[in-house]
Amino acid sequence: MDDQFDWKNLLHFDAMLTPMFITLIYWGLLVLTAITGLALILADLSILGFIMGLFTMLIGAFGARISCEILIVIFKIHENLHTLAGKESSLADQEQSMADQGYSMADQEYSLADNE
């Protein structure tokens, strides 16, 4: 993805907006997990309440991290597919220009084999 912000790409869904916010979402989930865990600890001032609060914070932190990483992987796959599609279209353009000049990829492969 380009480092420059372009409204056209954003409005035509060529650029994804969500990856910019995943870090904020992650930190928000961590804060929410910590608040929930502390609320469980303070709601029941026994050893069971402490264990449940600690367990909630631990599992919540891991869950937030894993879910955000999955989102990042999905967006990275999208970027890589977008890049491959661009390369494929440029390769098709090269093949078309070679065909217009009377060459084919098979001719080029045979000439490469003859040179070896």
Sequence and secondary structure as in RCSB ss.txt:
>XXXX:A:sequence
MDDQFDWKNLLHFDAMLTPMFITLIYWGLLVLTAITGLALILADLSILGFIMGLFTMLIGAFGARISCEILIVIF
KIHENLHTLAGKESSLADQEQSMADQGYSMADQEYSLADNE
>XXXX:A:secstr
  SS  HHHHHTTSS SGGGTHHHHHHHHHHHHHHHHHHHHHHS SHHHHHHHHHHHHHHHHHHHHHHHHHHHHH
HHHHHHHHHHHHHHHHHHHHHHHHHTT  HHHHHHHHHHH 
